[in-house]
Amino acid sequence: MGRAREEQRRRLDRGVRVDVEPRHASWFCDDVYALLGAHDGALCFADRRSKVLPLVVTASWCYLRLHEGRAGPGYGDRGLAEWVDRLHRLYGDELDGYVYFDNDTKEYAVRDAQAVTCRRAGFAVADPAT
């Protein structure tokens, strides 16, 4: 365990943005948050089937991974607006980071990415059906 942790520290010290998306509850602890925070590493914010993982800020930037919304693969305008609002509450207006849309069934990822981009820029979200 000690060698694995030391290797992670070396990777974090290379100046590359690193995020971690834990898949086990044991990773959600102060030791991991402190390690990430010491190296400006982001704890990935993830939404898996509407189960939101802990929103703990560990970096000056964010990484959000959207897997699937409440109503299926797409998030819809309300769901996306909630995520944009959450990120602004956590990081302020100078929000910096990445959003990865993993909900690619029926091209929802593309539509949702366009909607977030429009919302972030202050534009109205267009209905793709029109």
CNS distance restraints for C-alpha pairs under 8 A (distance, minus, plus):
assign (resid   1 and name CA) (resid   5 and name CA) 6.24 0.50 0.50
assign (resid   2 and name CA) (resid   6 and name CA) 6.20 0.50 0.50
assign (resid   3 and name CA) (resid   7 and name CA) 6.15 0.50 0.50
assign (resid   4 and name CA) (resid   8 and name CA) 6.38 0.50 0.50
assign (resid   5 and name CA) (resid   9 and name CA) 6.35 0.50 0.50
assign (resid   6 and name CA) (resid  10 and name CA) 6.34 0.50 0.50
assign (resid   7 and name CA) (resid  11 and name CA) 6.35 0.50 0.50
assign (resid   8 and name CA) (resid  12 and name CA) 6.22 0.50 0.50
assign (resid   9 and name CA) (resid  13 and name CA) 6.18 0.50 0.50
assign (resid   9 and name CA) (resid  35 and name CA) 7.98 0.50 0.50
assign (resid   9 and name CA) (resid  39 and name CA) 8.00 0.50 0.50
assign (resid  10 and name CA) (resid  14 and name CA) 6.73 0.50 0.50
assign (resid  11 and name CA) (resid  16 and name CA) 7.82 0.50 0.50
assign (resid  12 and name CA) (resid  16 and name CA) 6.72 0.50 0.50
assign (resid  12 and name CA) (resid  17 and name CA) 7.61 0.50 0.50
assign (resid  12 and name CA) (resid  18 and name CA) 6.63 0.50 0.50
assign (resid  12 and name CA) (resid  39 and name CA) 5.91 0.50 0.50
assign (resid  12 and name CA) (resid  41 and name CA) 7.07 0.50 0.50
assign (resid  13 and name CA) (resid  39 and name CA) 6.62 0.50 0.50
assign (resid  17 and name CA) (resid  40 and name CA) 7.58 0.50 0.50
assign (resid  17 and name CA) (resid  41 and name CA) 6.42 0.50 0.50
assign (resid  17 and name CA) (resid  42 and name CA) 7.91 0.50 0.50
assign (resid  18 and name CA) (resid  40 and name CA) 8.00 0.50 0.50
assign (resid  18 and name CA) (resid  41 and name CA) 5.13 0.50 0.50
assign (resid  18 and name CA) (resid  42 and name CA) 6.36 0.50 0.50
assign (resid  19 and name CA) (resid  41 and name CA) 5.53 0.50 0.50
assign (resid  19 and name CA) (resid  42 and name CA) 4.44 0.50 0.50
assign (resid  19 and name CA) (resid  43 and name CA) 5.62 0.50 0.50
assign (resid  19 and name CA) (resid  44 and name CA) 5.81 0.50 0.50
assign (resid  19 and name CA) (resid  63 and name CA) 6.87 0.50 0.50
assign (resid  20 and name CA) (resid  41 and name CA) 7.69 0.50 0.50
assign (resid  20 and name CA) (resid  42 and name CA) 6.40 0.50 0.50
assign (resid  20 and name CA) (resid  43 and name CA) 5.16 0.50 0.50
assign (resid  20 and name CA) (resid  44 and name CA) 5.44 0.50 0.50
assign (resid  21 and name CA) (resid  43 and name CA) 6.35 0.50 0.50
assign (resid  21 and name CA) (resid  44 and name CA) 4.79 0.50 0.50
assign (resid  21 and name CA) (resid  45 and name CA) 7.38 0.50 0.50
assign (resid  21 and name CA) (resid  46 and name CA) 7.39 0.50 0.50
assign (resid  22 and name CA) (resid  27 and name CA) 6.03 0.50 0.50
assign (resid  22 and name CA) (resid  28 and name CA) 7.65 0.50 0.50
assign (resid  22 and name CA) (resid  44 and name CA) 7.77 0.50 0.50
assign (resid  23 and name CA) (resid  27 and name CA) 7.88 0.50 0.50
assign (resid  24 and name CA) (resid  28 and name CA) 7.94 0.50 0.50
assign (resid  27 and name CA) (resid  32 and name CA) 6.40 0.50 0.50
assign (resid  28 and name CA) (resid  32 and name CA) 6.91 0.50 0.50
assign (resid  28 and name CA) (resid  33 and name CA) 7.56 0.50 0.50
assign (resid  28 and name CA) (resid  54 and name CA) 7.63 0.50 0.50
assign (resid  29 and name CA) (resid  33 and name CA) 6.38 0.50 0.50
assign (resid  30 and name CA) (resid  34 and name CA) 5.94 0.50 0.50
assign (resid  31 and name CA) (resid  35 and name CA) 6.21 0.50 0.50
assign (resid  32 and name CA) (resid  36 and name CA) 6.17 0.50 0.50
assign (resid  33 and name CA) (resid  37 and name CA) 5.96 0.50 0.50
assign (resid  33 and name CA) (resid  43 and name CA) 7.50 0.50 0.50
assign (resid  33 and name CA) (resid  56 and name CA) 7.69 0.50 0.50
assign (resid  33 and name CA) (resid  58 and name CA) 6.04 0.50 0.50
assign (resid  34 and name CA) (resid  38 and name CA) 6.01 0.50 0.50
assign (resid  34 and name CA) (resid  58 and name CA) 7.47 0.50 0.50
assign (resid  35 and name CA) (resid  39 and name CA) 6.74 0.50 0.50
assign (resid  36 and name CA) (resid  40 and name CA) 5.96 0.50 0.50
assign (resid  36 and name CA) (resid  41 and name CA) 4.44 0.50 0.50
assign (resid  36 and name CA) (resid  42 and name CA) 6.36 0.50 0.50
assign (resid  36 and name CA) (resid  43 and name CA) 7.24 0.50 0.50
assign (resid  36 and name CA) (resid  58 and name CA) 5.90 0.50 0.50
assign (resid  36 and name CA) (resid  59 and name CA) 7.23 0.50 0.50
assign (resid  37 and name CA) (resid  41 and name CA) 5.92 0.50 0.50
assign (resid  37 and name CA) (resid  42 and name CA) 7.52 0.50 0.50
assign (resid  37 and name CA) (resid  58 and name CA) 4.47 0.50 0.50
assign (resid  37 and name CA) (resid  59 and name CA) 5.66 0.50 0.50
assign (resid  39 and name CA) (resid  59 and name CA) 7.88 0.50 0.50
assign (resid  40 and name CA) (resid  58 and name CA) 6.59 0.50 0.50
assign (resid  40 and name CA) (resid  59 and name CA) 4.39 0.50 0.50
assign (resid  40 and name CA) (resid  60 and name CA) 6.39 0.50 0.50
assign (resid  40 and name CA) (resid  61 and name CA) 7.97 0.50 0.50
assign (resid  41 and name CA) (resid  58 and name CA) 6.38 0.50 0.50
assign (resid  41 and name CA) (resid  59 and name CA) 5.35 0.50 0.50
assign (resid  42 and name CA) (resid  57 and name CA) 7.19 0.50 0.50
assign (resid  42 and name CA) (resid  58 and name CA) 5.40 0.50 0.50
assign (resid  42 and name CA) (resid  59 and name CA) 4.96 0.50 0.50
assign (resid  42 and name CA) (resid  60 and name CA) 7.95 0.50 0.50
assign (resid  42 and name CA) (resid  61 and name CA) 6.86 0.50 0.50
assign (resid  42 and name CA) (resid  62 and name CA) 6.00 0.50 0.50
assign (resid  42 and name CA) (resid  63 and name CA) 6.64 0.50 0.50
assign (resid  43 and name CA) (resid  56 and name CA) 6.86 0.50 0.50
assign (resid  43 and name CA) (resid  57 and name CA) 6.93 0.50 0.50
assign (resid  43 and name CA) (resid  58 and name CA) 6.15 0.50 0.50
assign (resid  43 and name CA) (resid  59 and name CA) 7.68 0.50 0.50
assign (resid  43 and name CA) (resid  62 and name CA) 7.72 0.50 0.50
assign (resid  43 and name CA) (resid  63 and name CA) 7.42 0.50 0.50
assign (resid  44 and name CA) (resid  62 and name CA) 7.18 0.50 0.50
assign (resid  44 and name CA) (resid  63 and name CA) 5.21 0.50 0.50
assign (resid  44 and name CA) (resid  64 and name CA) 5.80 0.50 0.50
assign (resid  44 and name CA) (resid  65 and name CA) 7.01 0.50 0.50
assign (resid  45 and name CA) (resid  52 and name CA) 7.54 0.50 0.50
assign (resid  45 and name CA) (resid  53 and name CA) 6.23 0.50 0.50
assign (resid  45 and name CA) (resid  54 and name CA) 7.10 0.50 0.50
assign (resid  45 and name CA) (resid  55 and name CA) 6.05 0.50 0.50
assign (resid  45 and name CA) (resid  62 and name CA) 7.76 0.50 0.50
assign (resid  45 and name CA) (resid  63 and name CA) 6.22 0.50 0.50
assign (resid  45 and name CA) (resid  64 and name CA) 4.68 0.50 0.50
assign (resid  45 and name CA) (resid  65 and name CA) 6.22 0.50 0.50
assign (resid  46 and name CA) (resid  52 and name CA) 5.98 0.50 0.50
assign (resid  46 and name CA) (resid  53 and name CA) 5.67 0.50 0.50
assign (resid  46 and name CA) (resid  64 and name CA) 5.73 0.50 0.50
assign (resid  46 and name CA) (resid  65 and name CA) 4.73 0.50 0.50
assign (resid  46 and name CA) (resid  66 and name CA) 5.86 0.50 0.50
assign (resid  46 and name CA) (resid  67 and name CA) 7.38 0.50 0.50
assign (resid  47 and name CA) (resid  51 and name CA) 5.54 0.50 0.50
assign (resid  47 and name CA) (resid  52 and name CA) 4.57 0.50 0.50
assign (resid  47 and name CA) (resid  53 and name CA) 6.53 0.50 0.50
assign (resid  47 and name CA) (resid  65 and name CA) 6.59 0.50 0.50
assign (resid  47 and name CA) (resid  66 and name CA) 5.20 0.50 0.50
assign (resid  47 and name CA) (resid  67 and name CA) 5.85 0.50 0.50
assign (resid  47 and name CA) (resid  68 and name CA) 6.85 0.50 0.50
assign (resid  47 and name CA) (resid  69 and name CA) 7.71 0.50 0.50
assign (resid  48 and name CA) (resid  52 and name CA) 6.56 0.50 0.50
assign (resid  48 and name CA) (resid  66 and name CA) 6.97 0.50 0.50
assign (resid  48 and name CA) (resid  67 and name CA) 5.20 0.50 0.50
assign (resid  48 and name CA) (resid  68 and name CA) 5.85 0.50 0.50
assign (resid  48 and name CA) (resid  69 and name CA) 7.82 0.50 0.50
assign (resid  49 and name CA) (resid  67 and name CA) 6.84 0.50 0.50
assign (resid  49 and name CA) (resid  68 and name CA) 5.09 0.50 0.50
assign (resid  49 and name CA) (resid  69 and name CA) 6.05 0.50 0.50
assign (resid  49 and name CA) (resid  70 and name CA) 6.48 0.50 0.50
assign (resid  50 and name CA) (resid  68 and name CA) 6.88 0.50 0.50
assign (resid  50 and name CA) (resid  69 and name CA) 5.88 0.50 0.50
assign (resid  50 and name CA) (resid  70 and name CA) 5.50 0.50 0.50
assign (resid  57 and name CA) (resid  62 and name CA) 7.85 0.50 0.50
assign (resid  57 and name CA) (resid  90 and name CA) 7.33 0.50 0.50
assign (resid  60 and name CA) (resid  91 and name CA) 7.88 0.50 0.50
assign (resid  60 and name CA) (resid  96 and name CA) 7.61 0.50 0.50
assign (resid  61 and name CA) (resid  91 and name CA) 7.82 0.50 0.50
assign (resid  61 and name CA) (resid  95 and name CA) 7.07 0.50 0.50
assign (resid  61 and name CA) (resid  96 and name CA) 4.99 0.50 0.50
assign (resid  61 and name CA) (resid  97 and name CA) 4.95 0.50 0.50
assign (resid  62 and name CA) (resid  95 and name CA) 7.93 0.50 0.50
assign (resid  62 and name CA) (resid  96 and name CA) 6.41 0.50 0.50
assign (resid  62 and name CA) (resid  97 and name CA) 4.46 0.50 0.50
assign (resid  62 and name CA) (resid  98 and name CA) 6.27 0.50 0.50
assign (resid  63 and name CA) (resid  97 and name CA) 5.61 0.50 0.50
assign (resid  63 and name CA) (resid  98 and name CA) 4.80 0.50 0.50
assign (resid  63 and name CA) (resid  99 and name CA) 5.82 0.50 0.50
assign (resid  63 and name CA) (resid 100 and name CA) 7.65 0.50 0.50
assign (resid  64 and name CA) (resid  98 and name CA) 6.26 0.50 0.50
assign (resid  64 and name CA) (resid  99 and name CA) 4.68 0.50 0.50
assign (resid  64 and name CA) (resid 100 and name CA) 6.16 0.50 0.50
assign (resid  65 and name CA) (resid  99 and name CA) 5.83 0.50 0.50
assign (resid  65 and name CA) (resid 100 and name CA) 4.73 0.50 0.50
assign (resid  65 and name CA) (resid 101 and name CA) 6.05 0.50 0.50
assign (resid  65 and name CA) (resid 102 and name CA) 6.95 0.50 0.50
assign (resid  66 and name CA) (resid  99 and name CA) 7.47 0.50 0.50
assign (resid  66 and name CA) (resid 100 and name CA) 6.23 0.50 0.50
assign (resid  66 and name CA) (resid 101 and name CA) 5.04 0.50 0.50
assign (resid  66 and name CA) (resid 102 and name CA) 5.80 0.50 0.50
assign (resid  66 and name CA) (resid 103 and name CA) 6.83 0.50 0.50
assign (resid  67 and name CA) (resid  73 and name CA) 7.56 0.50 0.50
assign (resid  67 and name CA) (resid 101 and name CA) 6.47 0.50 0.50
assign (resid  67 and name CA) (resid 102 and name CA) 4.78 0.50 0.50
assign (resid  67 and name CA) (resid 103 and name CA) 5.11 0.50 0.50
assign (resid  68 and name CA) (resid  72 and name CA) 6.20 0.50 0.50
assign (resid  68 and name CA) (resid  73 and name CA) 4.69 0.50 0.50
assign (resid  68 and name CA) (resid  74 and name CA) 6.48 0.50 0.50
assign (resid  68 and name CA) (resid  75 and name CA) 6.97 0.50 0.50
assign (resid  68 and name CA) (resid 102 and name CA) 7.43 0.50 0.50
assign (resid  68 and name CA) (resid 103 and name CA) 5.50 0.50 0.50
assign (resid  69 and name CA) (resid  73 and name CA) 5.57 0.50 0.50
assign (resid  69 and name CA) (resid  74 and name CA) 5.51 0.50 0.50
assign (resid  69 and name CA) (resid  75 and name CA) 4.44 0.50 0.50
assign (resid  69 and name CA) (resid  76 and name CA) 7.84 0.50 0.50
assign (resid  69 and name CA) (resid  79 and name CA) 7.22 0.50 0.50
assign (resid  70 and name CA) (resid  75 and name CA) 6.80 0.50 0.50
assign (resid  70 and name CA) (resid  79 and name CA) 7.97 0.50 0.50
assign (resid  71 and name CA) (resid  75 and name CA) 6.99 0.50 0.50
assign (resid  73 and name CA) (resid 103 and name CA) 5.36 0.50 0.50
assign (resid  73 and name CA) (resid 104 and name CA) 7.39 0.50 0.50
assign (resid  73 and name CA) (resid 105 and name CA) 6.24 0.50 0.50
assign (resid  73 and name CA) (resid 108 and name CA) 6.57 0.50 0.50
assign (resid  74 and name CA) (resid 103 and name CA) 6.73 0.50 0.50
assign (resid  74 and name CA) (resid 108 and name CA) 5.17 0.50 0.50
assign (resid  74 and name CA) (resid 109 and name CA) 7.30 0.50 0.50
assign (resid  74 and name CA) (resid 112 and name CA) 7.03 0.50 0.50
assign (resid  75 and name CA) (resid  79 and name CA) 5.20 0.50 0.50
assign (resid  75 and name CA) (resid  80 and name CA) 6.02 0.50 0.50
assign (resid  75 and name CA) (resid 112 and name CA) 6.82 0.50 0.50
assign (resid  76 and name CA) (resid  80 and name CA) 6.25 0.50 0.50
assign (resid  76 and name CA) (resid 112 and name CA) 7.30 0.50 0.50
assign (resid  77 and name CA) (resid  81 and name CA) 5.97 0.50 0.50
assign (resid  77 and name CA) (resid 115 and name CA) 7.31 0.50 0.50
assign (resid  77 and name CA) (resid 125 and name CA) 7.76 0.50 0.50
assign (resid  78 and name CA) (resid  82 and name CA) 6.22 0.50 0.50
assign (resid  79 and name CA) (resid  83 and name CA) 6.56 0.50 0.50
assign (resid  80 and name CA) (resid  84 and name CA) 6.28 0.50 0.50
assign (resid  80 and name CA) (resid 112 and name CA) 7.44 0.50 0.50
assign (resid  80 and name CA) (resid 115 and name CA) 7.72 0.50 0.50
assign (resid  80 and name CA) (resid 116 and name CA) 6.56 0.50 0.50
assign (resid  81 and name CA) (resid  85 and name CA) 6.07 0.50 0.50
assign (resid  81 and name CA) (resid 116 and name CA) 7.70 0.50 0.50
assign (resid  81 and name CA) (resid 119 and name CA) 7.63 0.50 0.50
assign (resid  82 and name CA) (resid  86 and name CA) 6.12 0.50 0.50
assign (resid  83 and name CA) (resid  87 and name CA) 6.21 0.50 0.50
assign (resid  84 and name CA) (resid  88 and name CA) 6.26 0.50 0.50
assign (resid  84 and name CA) (resid 116 and name CA) 7.45 0.50 0.50
assign (resid  84 and name CA) (resid 120 and name CA) 7.50 0.50 0.50
assign (resid  85 and name CA) (resid  89 and name CA) 6.16 0.50 0.50
assign (resid  86 and name CA) (resid  90 and name CA) 6.29 0.50 0.50
assign (resid  87 and name CA) (resid  91 and name CA) 5.92 0.50 0.50
assign (resid  87 and name CA) (resid  92 and name CA) 7.52 0.50 0.50
assign (resid  87 and name CA) (resid  95 and name CA) 7.35 0.50 0.50
assign (resid  88 and name CA) (resid  92 and name CA) 4.62 0.50 0.50
assign (resid  88 and name CA) (resid  93 and name CA) 5.99 0.50 0.50
assign (resid  88 and name CA) (resid  95 and name CA) 6.55 0.50 0.50
assign (resid  91 and name CA) (resid  95 and name CA) 5.47 0.50 0.50
assign (resid 101 and name CA) (resid 109 and name CA) 5.12 0.50 0.50
assign (resid 101 and name CA) (resid 110 and name CA) 7.86 0.50 0.50
assign (resid 101 and name CA) (resid 112 and name CA) 7.60 0.50 0.50
assign (resid 101 and name CA) (resid 113 and name CA) 6.97 0.50 0.50
assign (resid 102 and name CA) (resid 109 and name CA) 6.42 0.50 0.50
assign (resid 103 and name CA) (resid 107 and name CA) 7.73 0.50 0.50
assign (resid 103 and name CA) (resid 108 and name CA) 6.03 0.50 0.50
assign (resid 103 and name CA) (resid 109 and name CA) 5.07 0.50 0.50
assign (resid 104 and name CA) (resid 108 and name CA) 5.36 0.50 0.50
assign (resid 104 and name CA) (resid 109 and name CA) 4.74 0.50 0.50
assign (resid 104 and name CA) (resid 110 and name CA) 7.44 0.50 0.50
assign (resid 105 and name CA) (resid 109 and name CA) 7.53 0.50 0.50
assign (resid 107 and name CA) (resid 111 and name CA) 6.72 0.50 0.50
assign (resid 108 and name CA) (resid 112 and name CA) 5.89 0.50 0.50
assign (resid 109 and name CA) (resid 113 and name CA) 5.99 0.50 0.50
assign (resid 110 and name CA) (resid 114 and name CA) 6.22 0.50 0.50
assign (resid 111 and name CA) (resid 115 and name CA) 6.22 0.50 0.50
assign (resid 111 and name CA) (resid 128 and name CA) 7.78 0.50 0.50
assign (resid 112 and name CA) (resid 116 and name CA) 6.23 0.50 0.50
assign (resid 113 and name CA) (resid 117 and name CA) 6.16 0.50 0.50
assign (resid 114 and name CA) (resid 118 and name CA) 6.18 0.50 0.50
assign (resid 115 and name CA) (resid 119 and name CA) 6.08 0.50 0.50
assign (resid 115 and name CA) (resid 125 and name CA) 5.47 0.50 0.50
assign (resid 115 and name CA) (resid 126 and name CA) 7.52 0.50 0.50
assign (resid 116 and name CA) (resid 120 and name CA) 5.94 0.50 0.50
assign (resid 117 and name CA) (resid 121 and name CA) 6.23 0.50 0.50
assign (resid 118 and name CA) (resid 122 and name CA) 6.21 0.50 0.50
assign (resid 118 and name CA) (resid 123 and name CA) 4.92 0.50 0.50
assign (resid 118 and name CA) (resid 124 and name CA) 6.40 0.50 0.50
assign (resid 118 and name CA) (resid 125 and name CA) 5.93 0.50 0.50
assign (resid 119 and name CA) (resid 123 and name CA) 5.53 0.50 0.50
assign (resid 119 and name CA) (resid 124 and name CA) 6.47 0.50 0.50
assign (resid 119 and name CA) (resid 125 and name CA) 6.53 0.50 0.50
